[in-house]
Amino acid sequence: MLELMFFITVLIQAFFYVFFFSRFAFSKSKKYIVNKLPVSVIICAYNEAENLTNYLPFIIEQEYPNFQIVLINDHSSDDTLKIMQHFQSKHKNIHIVHLDQNVSGNKKNAVTQGIKAAKYEHLLFTDADCKPASKHWISEMASHFSEQKEIVLGYGAYEKEKSWLNKLIRFETLLTAIQYFSYAKNNLAYMGVGRNLAYKKSLFKISNGFKTHQHIQSGDDDLFVNQVAKKNVSCCFSKESFTYSKPHTNFKKWIYQKRRHISTANHYKPIHQFLLGMFYISQFAFWFLGLFLLFTSSNLILISALFGFRLVFQYLIYGFSAKKLQESDLFIYLPFLELILISIQLRIFIQNLFQKPKNWKIN
């Protein structure tokens, strides 16, 4: 019975790797004609004085003919506003939205105000702690817009550091990117990351913005994409289009961030919830049943063959995907990192059942 369950689990995993993840792994990054559309870059900041000082110059120095930078000061208590005003005094294309009223700290309110202040149709979002990988970040992302493509999904990477937490964070980011790029290529886009995401202002207006999920603290990126994505999504994963952020060095803070992100998943469309849930369950079952049967089954050759079959598929898909996203150094740690991540995700799921994270701002 357990052998049959393991066989079915491997088939389910193979289904995801062949019919979904291979679409991204074996795809090529196309070169699009730079269309020079005017772009509004939107950055929401809460107590980000230091990050704005360090990273805003990389946005300002983008080689793009016509772009505006909208900076939203979301109730900061440090020198965020002063830093914004300092940059604004030197660069005419910077517009500041200052929020200092006693209103909800929901990030969606801040983002909405930034979108209202944006003067261009094409919006490009990133965070205050993000650094574009090149001076062509805007042009790479903007080149994917067309009459049919209203949403552009980018890759928000994390800087490499010498720690196991860093490897785990980057592995989770890689796996998430493989999933959302692959689903988008199958016309089932379900999310994007706010560190590197673009969409049209008219799409935001027609969809009534965040109205359907305004009450949910997080989800200004993934829930909005989940709500409006159809066949109108393009994937941008050229290395010049990446953004890089400094990852958490504190395990507890990273767990809280993941709890907040995962809490939005039960608001996804049913088809996305089903597919994502099925992948995780089959992933968990593969390791749980596989390791158990390797030590207890009388059909050791069959179990070993199935175990190896799935690992080969996984290494193949992850290898090509990691190379695209400049994360190849994680390749050799794959089984170890996957086991840890599965365990952490299970813990987060159980923890969120009893207590939901309440704030998007982490100090």
Phi and psi in degrees as a GROMACS rama.xvg file:
@    title "Ramachandran Plot"
@    xaxis  label "Phi"
@    yaxis  label "Psi"
@TYPE xy
-65.8733  -35.7965  LEU-2
-62.2784  -40.6857  GLU-3
-64.8003  -42.7296  LEU-4
-61.6691  -39.604  MET-5
-67.6594  -39.8677  PHE-6
-60.7357  -44.8322  PHE-7
-63.8212  -40.1911  ILE-8
-60.3402  -44.4655  THR-9
-64.7264  -38.1541  VAL-10
-62.3252  -42.6715  LEU-11
-63.4501  -44.7257  ILE-12
-61.7026  -42.8977  GLN-13
-61.1342  -37.6531  ALA-14
-58.2041  -46.9742  PHE-15
-65.7573  -42.3836  PHE-16
-68.9511  -37.4593  TYR-17
-79.4968  -48.5361  VAL-18
-91.2222  -15.6997  PHE-19
-117.179  -67.546  PHE-20
-67.563  -26.2231  PHE-21
-67.182  -25.5962  SER-22
-61.3636  -35.658  ARG-23
-86.108  -44.7953  PHE-24
-55.8266  -39.6678  ALA-25
-103.801  9.85184  PHE-26
-84.9359  160.822  SER-27
-113.499  144.929  LYS-28
-75.9925  113.058  SER-29
-79.1172  147.968  LYS-30
-91.9914  114.913  LYS-31
-96.7697  152.625  TYR-32
-71.2051  127.971  ILE-33
-68.3523  116.337  VAL-34
-91.5192  -7.56716  ASN-35
60.1286  29.0606  LYS-36
-65.4768  140.2  LEU-37
-61.49  137.267  PRO-38
-129.605  138.664  VAL-39
-105.522  116.568  SER-40
-89.6008  124.965  VAL-41
-114.138  125.61  ILE-42
-129.627  119.605  ILE-43
-97.5053  131.756  CYS-44
-133.997  132.118  ALA-45
-127.096  111.914  TYR-46
51.4945  56.2811  ASN-47
-120.065  32.1715  GLU-48
-57.4007  -46.2187  ALA-49
-67.0425  -44.5055  GLU-50
-65.6656  -39.7233  ASN-51
-62.7547  -40.2831  LEU-52
-60.6462  -40.6107  THR-53
-81.4007  -36.1837  ASN-54
-110.535  -24.3588  TYR-55
-58.8725  -36.1806  LEU-56
-56.1151  -31.171  PRO-57
-71.2451  -25.7559  PHE-58
-76.9027  -45.4933  ILE-59
-59.8584  -35.7834  ILE-60
-85.4687  10.0717  GLU-61
-60.7634  138.002  GLN-62
-87.907  82.8018  GLU-63
-146.463  134.584  TYR-64
-68.7321  -29.5689  PRO-65
-147.198  96.9431  ASN-66
-145.559  148.701  PHE-67
-112.108  147.235  GLN-68
-114.703  118.715  ILE-69
-103.891  115.689  VAL-70
-105.469  124.616  LEU-71
-109.555  115.477  ILE-72
-89.1582  102.978  ASN-73
-93.7809  77.2506  ASP-74
60.3139  38.0737  HIS-75
-70.0663  149.751  SER-76
-111.745  0.83633  SER-77
-103.01  -151.308  ASP-78
-93.4604  23.273  ASP-79
-53.5546  -49.0836  THR-80
-62.2993  -41.8405  LEU-81
-62.5123  -40.7991  LYS-82
-64.5669  -43.2926  ILE-83
-58.6958  -45.5998  MET-84
-66.371  -33.9562  GLN-85
-61.8819  -47.6652  HIS-86
-67.3042  -37.3817  PHE-87
-63.1419  -34.9317  GLN-88
-65.8082  -20.0633  SER-89
-105.452  -14.8404  LYS-90
-135.743  117.378  HIS-91
-70.9547  -17.491  LYS-92
-88.3665  10.0672  ASN-93
-99.5256  129.003  ILE-94
-121.049  133.566  HIS-95
-107.55  132.525  ILE-96
-111.767  113.197  VAL-97
-104.48  115.598  HIS-98
-106.176  113.728  LEU-99
-135.135  13.2159  ASP-100
-85.9948  163.794  GLN-101
-82.8412  71.437  ASN-102
-119.582  175.251  VAL-103
-57.5137  142.818  SER-104
-82.4514  10.7285  GLY-105
-58.8175  124.592  ASN-106
-59.474  -29.4711  LYS-107
-62.6319  -32.2328  LYS-108
-63.0606  -43.6429  ASN-109
-65.7312  -45.3614  ALA-110
-62.3234  -40.5224  VAL-111
-60.7229  -42.068  THR-112
-64.6619  -36.432  GLN-113
-66.0071  -40.3934  GLY-114
-65.6666  -39.9503  ILE-115
-62.2142  -35.272  LYS-116
-80.5046  -16.783  ALA-117
-66.9238  133.108  ALA-118
-95.215  -5.33859  LYS-119
-112.518  157.309  TYR-120
-71.4381  -34.3307  GLU-121
-98.3564  118.651  HIS-122
-109.203  134.736  LEU-123
-124.856  123.571  LEU-124
-108.434  141.693  PHE-125
-152.504  178.247  THR-126
-107.65  163.412  ASP-127
-65.7318  -22.7523  ALA-128
-98.5453  19.3427  ASP-129
-105.863  141.869  CYS-130
-121.476  122.892  LYS-131
-61.3538  145.098  PRO-132
-70.5737  -20.1319  ALA-133
-154.755  174.596  SER-134
-80.2047  1.39317  LYS-135
-109.944  16.7972  HIS-136
-55.7537  -51.2102  TRP-137
-62.2826  -46.0187  ILE-138
-64.7569  -37.7264  SER-139
-65.1414  -47.5012  GLU-140
-67.997  -44.4805  MET-141
-66.8984  -27.2831  ALA-142
-66.1806  -16.9761  SER-143
-84.6003  -10.324  HIS-144
-72.1364  143.773  PHE-145
-156.553  -175.905  SER-146
-63.4387  -34.0247  GLU-147
-88.572  -29.797  GLN-148
-100.641  109.543  LYS-149
-106.21  -11.3588  GLU-150
-128.488  136.229  ILE-151
-124.049  120.185  VAL-152
-93.1876  126.59  LEU-153
-114.332  178.301  GLY-154
-108.597  121.168  TYR-155
-102.165  98.0452  GLY-156
-89.0915  171.863  ALA-157
-119.237  144.661  TYR-158
-64.0978  148.152  GLU-159
-85.0699  132.225  LYS-160
-136.054  163.456  GLU-161
-90.1157  78.3057  LYS-162
-157.254  154.734  SER-163
-69.9076  -31.9526  TRP-164
-63.5507  -40.2342  LEU-165
-61.6833  -43.6038  ASN-166
-63.6202  -40.0391  LYS-167
-66.1421  -43.8503  LEU-168
-62.0065  -44.7846  ILE-169
-70.1504  -33.0856  ARG-170
-66.4317  -43.4894  PHE-171
-62.8548  -38.6645  GLU-172
-66.2998  -40.6864  THR-173
-62.9257  -47.9948  LEU-174
-60.8706  -42.7018  LEU-175
-61.5835  -42.681  THR-176
-65.4042  -42.0345  ALA-177
-56.962  -41.3049  ILE-178
-68.9064  -52.3904  GLN-179
-71.6237  -30.2856  TYR-180
-69.3206  -42.2703  PHE-181
-65.6052  -43.9333  SER-182
-64.9859  -38.9752  TYR-183
-62.8302  -38.5576  ALA-184
-70.3172  -15.7627  LYS-185
-100.41  18.3106  ASN-186
57.8614  34.5087  ASN-187
-129.586  37.857  LEU-188
-54.7582  132.043  ALA-189
-126.021  -11.6027  TYR-190
-165.211  167.584  MET-191
-145.217  171.181  GLY-192
-112.126  133.624  VAL-193
-65.5295  -12.1388  GLY-194
-72.3884  -18.1941  ARG-195
-162.753  86.0624  ASN-196
-149.578  142.615  LEU-197
-137.396  144.747  ALA-198
-159.152  168.892  TYR-199
-83.6098  142.296  LYS-200
-62.8542  -36.7864  LYS-201
-63.5581  -34.6002  SER-202
-65.2068  -40.459  LEU-203
-62.22  -43.2786  PHE-204
-68.0752  -48.4036  LYS-205
-60.0929  -34.1187  ILE-206
-87.323  5.43926  SER-207
59.6157  34.2672  ASN-208
55.8722  -128.919  GLY-209
-97.1686  17.1922  PHE-210
-54.483  -42.6262  LYS-211
-71.7982  -17.0353  THR-212
-135.318  27.9588  HIS-213
-60.6435  -31.5276  GLN-214
-73.8989  -11.9507  HIS-215
-92.2529  127.632  ILE-216
-57.6134  -47.6457  GLN-217
-103.9  179.948  SER-218
103.508  15.7048  GLY-219
-66.0001  -18.7744  ASP-220
-104.238  -62.9178  ASP-221
-70.1296  -41.1112  ASP-222
-69.1857  -33.784  LEU-223
-66.5565  -46.5098  PHE-224
-61.0559  -43.4747  VAL-225
-59.1679  -34.1439  ASN-226
-74.257  -40.2517  GLN-227
-109.386  -10.9319  VAL-228
-73.3847  133.37  ALA-229
-134.777  -113.954  LYS-230
-100.666  18.3844  LYS-231
-99.8578  25.035  ASN-232
-115.003  136.756  VAL-233
-121.171  146.665  SER-234
-107.151  124.837  CYS-235
-114.651  111.75  CYS-236
-135.327  27.3848  PHE-237
-68.9072  146.304  SER-238
-63.4533  -23.65  LYS-239
-74.9709  -12.5395  GLU-240
-95.6228  -3.55225  SER-241
-70.9242  157.842  PHE-242
-119.184  152.893  THR-243
-124.439  135.897  TYR-244
-123.769  157.333  SER-245
-79.2256  125.575  LYS-246
-77.6017  163.042  PRO-247
-60.5541  143.446  HIS-248
-108.472  -1.45146  THR-249
-110.779  118.372  ASN-250
-60.4297  -40.9222  PHE-251
-61.934  -42.7796  LYS-252
-67.7717  -37.6507  LYS-253
-65.0532  -41.3716  TRP-254
-60.5089  -42.0854  ILE-255
-62.8765  -42.2284  TYR-256
-59.9774  -44.0441  GLN-257
-66.4806  -36.6338  LYS-258
-60.7361  -41.5763  ARG-259
-66.0491  -42.4605  ARG-260
-66.103  -46.1761  HIS-261
-67.8776  -26.4747  ILE-262
-64.0473  -19.1989  SER-263
-83.672  -15.2791  THR-264
-63.1341  -30.7484  ALA-265
-76.7905  3.92658  ASN-266
-106.077  2.6581  HIS-267
-70.9065  166.009  TYR-268
-62.142  148.102  LYS-269
-51.8785  -40.184  PRO-270
-63.5488  -37.4158  ILE-271
-71.7698  -41.3348  HIS-272
-59.8911  -42.1786  GLN-273
-63.9579  -49.467  PHE-274
-66.0135  -44.3805  LEU-275
-66.2585  -40.4403  LEU-276
-65.9339  -41.0275  GLY-277
-65.0332  -39.5249  MET-278
-64.4774  -45.3973  PHE-279
-64.7692  -44.3265  TYR-280
-61.4909  -43.8247  ILE-281
-69.052  -33.2088  SER-282
-64.756  -46.6709  GLN-283
-63.2763  -45.1209  PHE-284
-65.1377  -35.7271  ALA-285
-58.096  -49.2605  PHE-286
-72.4568  -42.3127  TRP-287
-64.4822  -52.0256  PHE-288
-71.5678  -41.3915  LEU-289
-60.355  -49.845  GLY-290
-65.6382  -37.5709  LEU-291
-64.5968  -46.4778  PHE-292
-70.7967  -28.5949  LEU-293
-61.7458  -26.2744  LEU-294
-102.325  -13.1314  PHE-295
-124.175  -21.2612  THR-296
-75.8161  145.791  SER-297
-82.6947  -16.1116  SER-298
-97.0303  56.9681  ASN-299
-61.6603  -36.7494  LEU-300
-64.8865  -44.3893  ILE-301
-63.9332  -46.7829  LEU-302
-63.1092  -42.1116  ILE-303
-64.1015  -39.1949  SER-304
-64.9111  -44.0964  ALA-305
-64.7443  -42.9861  LEU-306
-60.546  -47.1827  PHE-307
-67.2842  -38.0217  GLY-308
-57.2755  -47.3886  PHE-309
-67.1722  -40.729  ARG-310
-64.3427  -38.6642  LEU-311
-62.9213  -45.842  VAL-312
-58.263  -46.4096  PHE-313
-63.1674  -46.5506  GLN-314
-61.9615  -37.3654  TYR-315
-64.3074  -50.8164  LEU-316
-66.368  -47.7683  ILE-317
-66.1296  -34.3211  TYR-318
-62.8622  -50.2359  GLY-319
-65.4317  -39.5408  PHE-320
-67.0069  -44.7387  SER-321
-62.7568  -36.7039  ALA-322
-63.5609  -41.7043  LYS-323
-60.8009  -39.6746  LYS-324
-99.0734  15.381  LEU-325
60.5144  36.8517  GLN-326
-122.785  28.186  GLU-327
-63.9998  -21.6846  SER-328
-66.6651  -16.3323  ASP-329
-82.3076  -11.1959  LEU-330
-56.3825  -45.1882  PHE-331
-71.6572  -18.153  ILE-332
-96.7754  7.90411  TYR-333
-49.0973  -58.585  LEU-334
-61.49  -40.8148  PRO-335
-63.0841  -48.1156  PHE-336
-66.1714  -36.5885  LEU-337
-64.6101  -42.7796  GLU-338
-62.0644  -43.5297  LEU-339
-64.1294  -45.0525  ILE-340
-63.8264  -41.4695  LEU-341
-58.9588  -42.8028  ILE-342
-64.6418  -43.1451  SER-343
-66.0093  -41.3563  ILE-344
-63.4789  -36.3554  GLN-345
-65.0035  -43.5737  LEU-346
-60.3502  -44.7535  ARG-347
-63.2328  -43.303  ILE-348
-59.1331  -45.9836  PHE-349
-65.7627  -42.2229  ILE-350
-64.2926  -39.7754  GLN-351
-69.5817  -22.4661  ASN-352
-63.7946  -30.8688  LEU-353
-101.255  -26.472  PHE-354
-151.329  118.278  GLN-355
-85.6247  140.369  LYS-356
-65.2845  140.487  PRO-357
-109.817  -11.8169  LYS-358
-138.934  141.728  ASN-359
-82.9174  -16.1637  TRP-360
-90.2293  119.943  LYS-361
-113.109  122.524  ILE-362
